[in-house]
Amino acid sequence: MRILFLGNHTVGVHSLDALARSNAIVGVVAHPPDPEDGLRYESVFEHAAGAGLAVARFKGRDPALERFVRDVRPDLLWIADYRYLLPQSLLELAPLGAVNLHPSLLPLYRGRAAMNWAILHGEREIGLTAHFVDEGVDSGDIIAQRRVPLAEHEDVGDALNKLYPLYASLSTEVVAAFREGRLQRQTQAPGHWPIWPRRRPEDGLIDWSASAESIVNLVRAVARPYPGAFSWIGADRVTIWRARAGLPRGPGSIGSVWRADSRSFTVNCGEGSLEVLECEIEGGLQPRVGDRLDPLERAA
């Protein structure tokens, strides 16, 4: 089977490697240069080039991308973490269509940052969906889904580690179903399903008037390899990597530290308290009882 692969980051590398074992990869399309490549994530562009595959960088509606697809004549387009929408004229160039791997249990969490949004909402189950691509946003027919549990103490890094092998195994299984003529597809459940927007590093700013439980979910949702949830003590930025809820409010106002030792410190929230178990503080100072974490970003 002749496959044109479009993808990015570590999930893209896992998918591409799985497909290349038993298919002809006629081309690879990666994002334009991405500052996260090779730092937070593996680079599809560098990985494909190192494997001797024909690889190029295009945005989704770049006319040069459509010319590239026409030149390599794929049977199937395979997409993993390629963030650009593709025009219908391009989708029609592959006789078998286009399949995307989306890191949610569609139709839940269509759009960007699906895992992050799921964790922010306290979901205890995540998953990966293989679906056909149409002109909508993650709205095409579902081919297969895989579900995995996510415990309340696990963060987005744990979620990624659970999904990485699924990107490989689901790619292998679905392409085999194409080849053997046993592919099944199911229309997504009708209803109003929100399309979630991308998240930016500044969205990790903590609002201490929220509940401790919701702040823990924010910390989990943007933990490594993402930039982290953050606040400020004076001019020093505090990035929180691990925290837990469950304690009642202590003395002092919202955002104030009411308990601190060498291992952790505890902050009053709008509802309950947040115990900070791992953080990084610019300036390296240890928080003290009475310090106040400012919910408003300020210049260092």
N, C-alpha and C positions, 0 to 999 in steps of 0.2 A: 504494500500500500504506500502510495506517495503522499507524504504528509509535510505540510508547511507549518512550522511551529512559530507561534507568537507568544512571547512570555518575558518574565522578568524575575529577578531575585531568586532566593533559594528554592522556593516552590517550583519555579520554572526549571531550574537545574534538575530537580528530582524528576519532574515530568518528562523533560527532554531525554534524560538518560534512559528512562524506562521505555520510551517510544523507540529510541534508536536501536534497541537490542533486536527488534524483529521487524522493523519497517525502514523504508527508504526516506530519510529526512532530506527533502529536496531543497530546503532553505529554512533559515531561522531569522526571525524579526525580533529585535530587542528595542527597548525604549531608546530615545535620545540619551546622551550621557547623563547618568544619575549619580549624585554625590553619595548615595547610600551603597552603590555597588562596590563590593570588595571590602566594605567597612562593617555595616550592620548585616549585610546579606551577600550571598554569592552572586556573581555577575553572569547572567546568561550569555551576554555578548562575548566575554572573555572565555567562558567555558566552551561555547560553540566554536570559536576561532581556534582554540587549543585542540579541539577534536577534528579540525579540518573541514568543518561544515561551512557552507555558504551562508554568511551572516551579514545582516545590514541593520541599520537603525532608522526607524521611520515612526512618525506619528500616524494615527489611524486614518486620517483623511488626507494624507499627503498623496498627491497623484502618482508620485514615484513608487509608492507601496503597491498600488494597483498594477503598475507596469511590472514590478518585481514578481507579483503573483502570476500574472499572465506568462511571464518568461519561464517560471519553474513548473507550471502546469500541475498543481497538486490535485489529488483525489479528495483530500480532507484538510480542513484548517483545524489546528489544535491550539487552544488558548489557555494560558495559565498565568494569571497576574499581569496581563497586558491591559493597561488602564484606559486605553482609548476605544471609543465606539467605532465600529467599522460600518461603512456604507453598504447598502444592499447590493449595489453593483459589484462590490468586491466579494461579498459573501456568495454570490451566485457563480463565481469563477471556479469553485470547488464542487464537483458533481455530488459528493456525499454531504456537503454542507460544512458547517463550522460547529465545533463543540468547545464549550468553555468549562473550566473547573472553577467553581465558586465556593469560597469557604464559609458557607452557611447552609442551613437546612431550608432551601427555597420552598415556598416563596418568602420565608422570613429573611429579613436583612438583605434585601436587594440593594445594590449600589456599592459604595466604597466603604472600606474599613469594617467589613462585616463582622469579623471576630471581635474587634474592639467594641463595637456597638453591642454585640451580644453579651460580652462580659460586663459592660457598663450597666446593662439591664438585669444582671444577676442570673443569666441563664446557667443551668446546670448540665446542659447538653449542647454540644456543638457538632459540626459535621462538615462534609464536603459533598457538593452536588455536581454531577456531570450533566450538562443540559445543552440543547441546541441553541445557537445564537440566532436571534431575530433582530428586528430594528428597535426593539424595546430595550430596557435595562434589566438584564438577568430575568427575562420573562419567557424565554423559549421553553419548549417541552423538556421535561426531565427524563433523562436516560437512566441514571442510577444515583443513589445517595448512600453515604456511610455516616453512621452516628457514633459519637464517642462521648463518654461522660466527662465532665469537668468539675472537680471538687471545689468547695468554697475557698480553699486556700491556694488553689492553682491560679497562675496568671497567664498572660498572653504568650509568654515564652514557653510555658508548659503546653499551651494549646497548639502552638506551632509545632513543637516536637511530636505531638500526637498526630498532627495532620501531614507532616512531611512524608511518612511512608504511605499514607493514603493517596497522596498525589501520584506516587509511582504505581501503586497497585491498581488504582482506579483507571489510570491511563492505559495500563496493560489490558485490563479486563474489558473496557469499553471498545478499544480498537479490535480486540479479538472478536467481540460480538459483531462488529461491522464486517470483519473478514469472513466470519462463519455464517452470516445471514440470519442471526438470531437477535438482532437489536430490538429492544422494546422502548417505546416512548410514551410518556404520560403528560397530558396537559396540566399545567399548574393550577392549583385550586383557585377558583374565582374569588373576587373580593378586592377590597382596597388594601394593597400592600405598600407601605411607604418605601420610598427610595432614599436610602440614607446617604448623607453627604460625606465627603472626605473629612478627615480630622487632621488638624495642624498641631505642631508642637505646643503652641500657646493655648490650645484647648485643654492642656493638662493642668492649668492653673486651678488650685483648690479653692472652693468656696466653703469656708468653715461654718457657715450658717446651715449647710446641708447636714443630713444625718451622717453619723459615723459609718453606717453600713454602706451608704451610697459613695462616700469618699473612699472606702476600702475598694469598692468596685472600680472606681476611677484609677486608683493605684494599680490594681491588677490589670486593668485594660490597657494601660500605657507603660507597663514595666518593660524591662529589656526584652527584645532589642529596640523598643521604642524609646522616646526621649525621657519618659517618666513624668509623674505628677509632681507639682512643685508649688512652693509658697516662698515667703520671704521672712527673715528675721532681721529687721533693720534693712541694711543694704545688702545683706548676704542671702543669696538664693539657696533654698533648701529643696533638694530633689529627693522624694520619698520613693523607695523601691519596694518596701514590704511593710505592711501594717495590719492591724486587726482591730475589730470593734468588740463591743460587748460590755465595756465598763460604763457605769453611769457618769453623768456630768460631775466634775469636781468643782472646787472653789474657783472663782474668777470668771471672766467674761468669755464669750465665744472667741476661739482662736488663741486663748492663753494656755501656756504650759502649766499644769498643776502637779505634775509628778515627773521626776527626772532622776536617772542614775547613769552609770557608765555604759549601760547596755541599751537603754531605750528612754523615750520620754512620751508623755501622754498629753494630748491637747483636747480642750473642750470643743465640741461641735454643736450644731443647732439641736441635735438630738444625740445624746450619749457622748462618749469620748473615743478618740482615736489613739491607739498605742502604736507609736512609730518604732519599728523593729530594725529597719535598715534604711539609711539615708546618706546623702552626701551634702555637706554644707560648705559653701564658699567661705574661705577664711578659717575653716576647720574648728570653729568654736563649738563647744558642747552646750546645747540648750540648757537653760536653768529655769527653775520654778519662777513664774512671774513673767517670763518672756512671752511676747505676743507674736504669733505668726500672722502676717498681714495678708489679707486676701487680694490686695491690689498690687499688681506688678509695679515695680519701681526700678529706676536705673541704679546700677551698682556704682 
